[in-house]
């Protein structure tokens, strides 16, 4: 539970792919859930994560993907 926000009812969801390099074969579809409430991570934990050497793809266009939300954004 330490890796989940307290409010787990407000989130965005979309279908996408893994975040590994674009030149790798990523045929799987992944259901992503992004919680509205951010989590704070201390520097030592962040450094450990960065040290894993994960090479993420660049930001991708939406194309025909739909982003769904569990809440009504203000405005």
KOLSEPA-100960 format. One record per atom (N, C-alpha, C): residue number from 1; chain; atom name; x, y, z. Coordinates in steps of 0.2 Angstrom, whole numbers, plus 2048, in hexadecimal, padded with zeros to 3 digits. Atoms other than C-alpha are relative to their C-alpha. Layout:
<recs>
<pos:NUM&unit:A&site:CA&xx:X&yy:Y&zz:Z>
...
</recs>
This chain:
<recs>
<pos:1&unit:A&site:N&xx:804&yy:7FA&zz:800>
<pos:1&unit:A&site:CA&xx:800&yy:800&zz:800>
<pos:1&unit:A&site:C&xx:804&yy:806&zz:800>
<pos:2&unit:A&site:N&xx:7FC&yy:7FA&zz:800>
<pos:2&unit:A&site:CA&xx:80F&yy:80C&zz:802>
<pos:2&unit:A&site:C&xx:801&yy:803&zz:7F9>
<pos:3&unit:A&site:N&xx:7FF&yy:7FE&zz:807>
<pos:3&unit:A&site:CA&xx:810&yy:80D&zz:7EF>
<pos:3&unit:A&site:C&xx:7F9&yy:803&zz:7FD>
<pos:4&unit:A&site:N&xx:807&yy:7FD&zz:802>
<pos:4&unit:A&site:CA&xx:7FD&yy:813&zz:7ED>
<pos:4&unit:A&site:C&xx:7FE&yy:806&zz:804>
<pos:5&unit:A&site:N&xx:802&yy:7FA&zz:7FC>
<pos:5&unit:A&site:CA&xx:7F6&yy:824&zz:7F1>
<pos:5&unit:A&site:C&xx:7FA&yy:7FE&zz:804>
<pos:6&unit:A&site:N&xx:806&yy:801&zz:7FB>
<pos:6&unit:A&site:CA&xx:7E9&yy:825&zz:7FF>
<pos:6&unit:A&site:C&xx:7FA&yy:800&zz:7FC>
<pos:7&unit:A&site:N&xx:807&yy:800&zz:804>
<pos:7&unit:A&site:CA&xx:7DB&yy:82A&zz:7F3>
<pos:7&unit:A&site:C&xx:801&yy:7FC&zz:7F9>
<pos:8&unit:A&site:N&xx:7FF&yy:804&zz:806>
<pos:8&unit:A&site:CA&xx:7DB&yy:81C&zz:7E6>
<pos:8&unit:A&site:C&xx:7FA&yy:800&zz:7FC>
<pos:9&unit:A&site:N&xx:806&yy:800&zz:804>
<pos:9&unit:A&site:CA&xx:7CA&yy:821&zz:7DF>
<pos:9&unit:A&site:C&xx:800&yy:805&zz:7FA>
<pos:10&unit:A&site:N&xx:7FF&yy:7FC&zz:805>
<pos:10&unit:A&site:CA&xx:7D0&yy:82F&zz:7D4>
<pos:10&unit:A&site:C&xx:806&yy:7FE&zz:7FC>
<pos:11&unit:A&site:N&xx:7FB&yy:803&zz:805>
<pos:11&unit:A&site:CA&xx:7DA&yy:829&zz:7C5>
<pos:11&unit:A&site:C&xx:7FE&yy:801&zz:7F9>
<pos:12&unit:A&site:N&xx:800&yy:801&zz:808>
<pos:12&unit:A&site:CA&xx:7DD&yy:829&zz:7B2>
<pos:12&unit:A&site:C&xx:801&yy:7F9&zz:7FE>
<pos:13&unit:A&site:N&xx:7FF&yy:807&zz:802>
<pos:13&unit:A&site:CA&xx:7DD&yy:819&zz:7A9>
<pos:13&unit:A&site:C&xx:800&yy:800&zz:7F8>
<pos:14&unit:A&site:N&xx:800&yy:801&zz:807>
<pos:14&unit:A&site:CA&xx:7E2&yy:815&zz:797>
<pos:14&unit:A&site:C&xx:804&yy:7FA&zz:7FE>
<pos:15&unit:A&site:N&xx:7FD&yy:805&zz:803>
<pos:15&unit:A&site:CA&xx:7E8&yy:807&zz:78C>
<pos:15&unit:A&site:C&xx:806&yy:802&zz:7FD>
<pos:16&unit:A&site:N&xx:7FA&yy:7FE&zz:804>
<pos:16&unit:A&site:CA&xx:7FA&yy:808&zz:786>
<pos:16&unit:A&site:C&xx:805&yy:7FA&zz:800>
<pos:17&unit:A&site:N&xx:7FB&yy:805&zz:801>
<pos:17&unit:A&site:CA&xx:80A&yy:7FE&zz:785>
<pos:17&unit:A&site:C&xx:805&yy:801&zz:806>
<pos:18&unit:A&site:N&xx:7FB&yy:800&zz:7FB>
<pos:18&unit:A&site:CA&xx:819&yy:7FB&zz:790>
<pos:18&unit:A&site:C&xx:805&yy:806&zz:7FF>
<pos:19&unit:A&site:N&xx:7FC&yy:7FA&zz:801>
<pos:19&unit:A&site:CA&xx:825&yy:80A&zz:793>
<pos:19&unit:A&site:C&xx:807&yy:7FF&zz:7FE>
<pos:20&unit:A&site:N&xx:7F9&yy:801&zz:802>
<pos:20&unit:A&site:CA&xx:835&yy:801&zz:78D>
<pos:20&unit:A&site:C&xx:801&yy:803&zz:7F9>
<pos:21&unit:A&site:N&xx:7FD&yy:7FC&zz:806>
<pos:21&unit:A&site:CA&xx:83F&yy:807&zz:77E>
<pos:21&unit:A&site:C&xx:7FB&yy:7FE&zz:7FA>
<pos:22&unit:A&site:N&xx:804&yy:801&zz:806>
<pos:22&unit:A&site:CA&xx:835&yy:809&zz:76E>
<pos:22&unit:A&site:C&xx:802&yy:7FB&zz:7FB>
<pos:23&unit:A&site:N&xx:7FE&yy:805&zz:805>
<pos:23&unit:A&site:CA&xx:840&yy:7FE&zz:764>
<pos:23&unit:A&site:C&xx:7FF&yy:7F9&zz:802>
<pos:24&unit:A&site:N&xx:801&yy:807&zz:7FE>
<pos:24&unit:A&site:CA&xx:83C&yy:7EF&zz:76E>
<pos:24&unit:A&site:C&xx:7F9&yy:7FE&zz:7FE>
<pos:25&unit:A&site:N&xx:807&yy:803&zz:802>
<pos:25&unit:A&site:CA&xx:82D&yy:7E4&zz:76A>
<pos:25&unit:A&site:C&xx:7FB&yy:800&zz:806>
<pos:26&unit:A&site:N&xx:805&yy:800&zz:7FA>
<pos:26&unit:A&site:CA&xx:81F&yy:7E9&zz:776>
<pos:26&unit:A&site:C&xx:7F9&yy:7FF&zz:7FD>
<pos:27&unit:A&site:N&xx:806&yy:801&zz:803>
<pos:27&unit:A&site:CA&xx:810&yy:7E1&zz:76F>
<pos:27&unit:A&site:C&xx:7FA&yy:800&zz:805>
<pos:28&unit:A&site:N&xx:805&yy:800&zz:7FA>
<pos:28&unit:A&site:CA&xx:807&yy:7E0&zz:780>
<pos:28&unit:A&site:C&xx:7FC&yy:806&zz:801>
<pos:29&unit:A&site:N&xx:804&yy:7FA&zz:7FF>
<pos:29&unit:A&site:CA&xx:7F9&yy:7EC&zz:784>
<pos:29&unit:A&site:C&xx:800&yy:800&zz:808>
<pos:30&unit:A&site:N&xx:800&yy:7FF&zz:7F9>
<pos:30&unit:A&site:CA&xx:7FA&yy:7F3&zz:796>
<pos:30&unit:A&site:C&xx:7FB&yy:805&zz:802>
<pos:31&unit:A&site:N&xx:805&yy:7FB&zz:7FD>
<pos:31&unit:A&site:CA&xx:7EC&yy:7FB&zz:7A0>
<pos:31&unit:A&site:C&xx:804&yy:804&zz:805>
<pos:32&unit:A&site:N&xx:7FD&yy:7FC&zz:7FC>
<pos:32&unit:A&site:CA&xx:7F4&yy:80A&zz:7A8>
<pos:32&unit:A&site:C&xx:7FB&yy:804&zz:805>
<pos:33&unit:A&site:N&xx:804&yy:7FC&zz:7FB>
<pos:33&unit:A&site:CA&xx:7ED&yy:812&zz:7B8>
<pos:33&unit:A&site:C&xx:804&yy:805&zz:803>
<pos:34&unit:A&site:N&xx:7FC&yy:7FB&zz:7FD>
<pos:34&unit:A&site:CA&xx:7F3&yy:823&zz:7BD>
<pos:34&unit:A&site:C&xx:7FC&yy:804&zz:805>
<pos:35&unit:A&site:N&xx:804&yy:7FD&zz:7FA>
<pos:35&unit:A&site:CA&xx:7ED&yy:829&zz:7CE>
<pos:35&unit:A&site:C&xx:801&yy:808&zz:7FF>
<pos:36&unit:A&site:N&xx:800&yy:7F8&zz:800>
<pos:36&unit:A&site:CA&xx:7E9&yy:83C&zz:7CF>
<pos:36&unit:A&site:C&xx:804&yy:802&zz:805>
<pos:37&unit:A&site:N&xx:7FC&yy:7FE&zz:7FA>
<pos:37&unit:A&site:CA&xx:7F1&yy:83D&zz:7E0>
<pos:37&unit:A&site:C&xx:807&yy:7FE&zz:7FF>
<pos:38&unit:A&site:N&xx:7F9&yy:802&zz:800>
<pos:38&unit:A&site:CA&xx:804&yy:83D&zz:7DE>
<pos:38&unit:A&site:C&xx:803&yy:7FD&zz:806>
<pos:39&unit:A&site:N&xx:7FD&yy:802&zz:7FA>
<pos:39&unit:A&site:CA&xx:80F&yy:834&zz:7E9>
<pos:39&unit:A&site:C&xx:807&yy:803&zz:801>
<pos:40&unit:A&site:N&xx:7F9&yy:7FE&zz:7FF>
<pos:40&unit:A&site:CA&xx:81F&yy:83B&zz:7F1>
<pos:40&unit:A&site:C&xx:805&yy:7FB&zz:801>
<pos:41&unit:A&site:N&xx:7FB&yy:805&zz:7FF>
<pos:41&unit:A&site:CA&xx:82F&yy:831&zz:7EF>
<pos:41&unit:A&site:C&xx:806&yy:804&zz:802>
<pos:42&unit:A&site:N&xx:7FA&yy:7FD&zz:7FE>
<pos:42&unit:A&site:CA&xx:83F&yy:835&zz:7F8>
<pos:42&unit:A&site:C&xx:806&yy:7FF&zz:7FB>
<pos:43&unit:A&site:N&xx:7FB&yy:800&zz:805>
<pos:43&unit:A&site:CA&xx:84F&yy:838&zz:7EF>
<pos:43&unit:A&site:C&xx:804&yy:7F9&zz:800>
<pos:44&unit:A&site:N&xx:7FC&yy:806&zz:800>
<pos:44&unit:A&site:CA&xx:858&yy:828&zz:7F4>
<pos:44&unit:A&site:C&xx:7FB&yy:7FA&zz:7FC>
<pos:45&unit:A&site:N&xx:804&yy:805&zz:803>
<pos:45&unit:A&site:CA&xx:849&yy:81D&zz:7EE>
<pos:45&unit:A&site:C&xx:7FF&yy:802&zz:7F8>
<pos:46&unit:A&site:N&xx:800&yy:7FE&zz:808>
<pos:46&unit:A&site:CA&xx:848&yy:827&zz:7DD>
<pos:46&unit:A&site:C&xx:807&yy:7FE&zz:7FD>
<pos:47&unit:A&site:N&xx:7F9&yy:801&zz:803>
<pos:47&unit:A&site:CA&xx:85B&yy:825&zz:7DB>
<pos:47&unit:A&site:C&xx:800&yy:7F8&zz:7FF>
<pos:48&unit:A&site:N&xx:800&yy:807&zz:801>
<pos:48&unit:A&site:CA&xx:858&yy:812&zz:7DD>
<pos:48&unit:A&site:C&xx:7FD&yy:7FE&zz:7FA>
<pos:49&unit:A&site:N&xx:804&yy:801&zz:806>
<pos:49&unit:A&site:CA&xx:84B&yy:812&zz:7D0>
<pos:49&unit:A&site:C&xx:803&yy:802&zz:7FA>
<pos:50&unit:A&site:N&xx:7FC&yy:7FE&zz:806>
<pos:50&unit:A&site:CA&xx:855&yy:81C&zz:7C4>
<pos:50&unit:A&site:C&xx:806&yy:7FB&zz:7FE>
<pos:51&unit:A&site:N&xx:7FB&yy:805&zz:801>
<pos:51&unit:A&site:CA&xx:863&yy:810&zz:7C7>
<pos:51&unit:A&site:C&xx:7FF&yy:7FA&zz:7FD>
<pos:52&unit:A&site:N&xx:802&yy:806&zz:803>
<pos:52&unit:A&site:CA&xx:859&yy:802&zz:7C0>
<pos:52&unit:A&site:C&xx:802&yy:800&zz:7F9>
<pos:53&unit:A&site:N&xx:7FE&yy:7FF&zz:807>
<pos:53&unit:A&site:CA&xx:85E&yy:809&zz:7AF>
<pos:53&unit:A&site:C&xx:7FA&yy:7FF&zz:7FB>
<pos:54&unit:A&site:N&xx:806&yy:801&zz:804>
<pos:54&unit:A&site:CA&xx:84C&yy:808&zz:7A8>
<pos:54&unit:A&site:C&xx:800&yy:806&zz:7FA>
<pos:55&unit:A&site:N&xx:800&yy:7FB&zz:805>
<pos:55&unit:A&site:CA&xx:84C&yy:811&zz:797>
<pos:55&unit:A&site:C&xx:7F9&yy:801&zz:7FD>
<pos:56&unit:A&site:N&xx:807&yy:7FF&zz:802>
<pos:56&unit:A&site:CA&xx:83A&yy:818&zz:794>
<pos:56&unit:A&site:C&xx:800&yy:803&zz:7F9>
<pos:57&unit:A&site:N&xx:801&yy:7FD&zz:807>
<pos:57&unit:A&site:CA&xx:833&yy:81C&zz:783>
<pos:57&unit:A&site:C&xx:7FE&yy:808&zz:801>
<pos:58&unit:A&site:N&xx:802&yy:7F9&zz:800>
<pos:58&unit:A&site:CA&xx:830&yy:82E&zz:77F>
<pos:58&unit:A&site:C&xx:7F8&yy:801&zz:801>
<pos:59&unit:A&site:N&xx:808&yy:7FF&zz:7FF>
<pos:59&unit:A&site:CA&xx:81E&yy:836&zz:782>
<pos:59&unit:A&site:C&xx:7FD&yy:7FE&zz:7F9>
<pos:60&unit:A&site:N&xx:803&yy:803&zz:806>
<pos:60&unit:A&site:CA&xx:813&yy:82D&zz:775>
<pos:60&unit:A&site:C&xx:7F9&yy:804&zz:7FF>
<pos:61&unit:A&site:N&xx:806&yy:7FD&zz:802>
<pos:61&unit:A&site:CA&xx:804&yy:835&zz:76B>
<pos:61&unit:A&site:C&xx:7FA&yy:7FC&zz:803>
<pos:62&unit:A&site:N&xx:805&yy:804&zz:7FE>
<pos:62&unit:A&site:CA&xx:7F3&yy:830&zz:771>
<pos:62&unit:A&site:C&xx:7FD&yy:7FB&zz:7FA>
<pos:63&unit:A&site:N&xx:803&yy:803&zz:806>
<pos:63&unit:A&site:CA&xx:7EE&yy:82A&zz:75F>
<pos:63&unit:A&site:C&xx:7F9&yy:7FE&zz:802>
<pos:64&unit:A&site:N&xx:807&yy:802&zz:7FF>
<pos:64&unit:A&site:CA&xx:7DE&yy:820&zz:762>
<pos:64&unit:A&site:C&xx:7FF&yy:7FD&zz:807>
<pos:65&unit:A&site:N&xx:801&yy:802&zz:7F9>
<pos:65&unit:A&site:CA&xx:7E0&yy:81D&zz:775>
<pos:65&unit:A&site:C&xx:7FC&yy:805&zz:803>
<pos:66&unit:A&site:N&xx:805&yy:7FC&zz:7FC>
<pos:66&unit:A&site:CA&xx:7D3&yy:823&zz:781>
<pos:66&unit:A&site:C&xx:803&yy:801&zz:807>
<pos:67&unit:A&site:N&xx:7FE&yy:800&zz:7F9>
<pos:67&unit:A&site:CA&xx:7D8&yy:82A&zz:792>
<pos:67&unit:A&site:C&xx:7F9&yy:801&zz:804>
<pos:68&unit:A&site:N&xx:806&yy:800&zz:7FC>
<pos:68&unit:A&site:CA&xx:7CA&yy:827&zz:79E>
<pos:68&unit:A&site:C&xx:802&yy:803&zz:807>
<pos:69&unit:A&site:N&xx:7FF&yy:7FE&zz:7FA>
<pos:69&unit:A&site:CA&xx:7C8&yy:82F&zz:7AF>
<pos:69&unit:A&site:C&xx:7FA&yy:7FE&zz:805>
<pos:70&unit:A&site:N&xx:805&yy:802&zz:7FB>
<pos:70&unit:A&site:CA&xx:7BF&yy:82A&zz:7BF>
<pos:70&unit:A&site:C&xx:7FD&yy:806&zz:804>
<pos:71&unit:A&site:N&xx:802&yy:7FA&zz:7FD>
<pos:71&unit:A&site:CA&xx:7BC&yy:83C&zz:7C4>
<pos:71&unit:A&site:C&xx:7FE&yy:806&zz:7FB>
<pos:72&unit:A&site:N&xx:801&yy:7FA&zz:804>
<pos:72&unit:A&site:CA&xx:7B6&yy:84D&zz:7BD>
<pos:72&unit:A&site:C&xx:805&yy:805&zz:802>
<pos:73&unit:A&site:N&xx:7FB&yy:7FA&zz:7FF>
<pos:73&unit:A&site:CA&xx:7C4&yy:859&zz:7BB>
<pos:73&unit:A&site:C&xx:7FD&yy:806&zz:801>
<pos:74&unit:A&site:N&xx:803&yy:7FA&zz:7FF>
<pos:74&unit:A&site:CA&xx:7C1&yy:86A&zz:7C1>
<pos:74&unit:A&site:C&xx:801&yy:805&zz:7FA>
<pos:75&unit:A&site:N&xx:7FF&yy:7FB&zz:806>
<pos:75&unit:A&site:CA&xx:7BE&yy:878&zz:7B4>
<pos:75&unit:A&site:C&xx:7FC&yy:7FE&zz:7FB>
</recs>
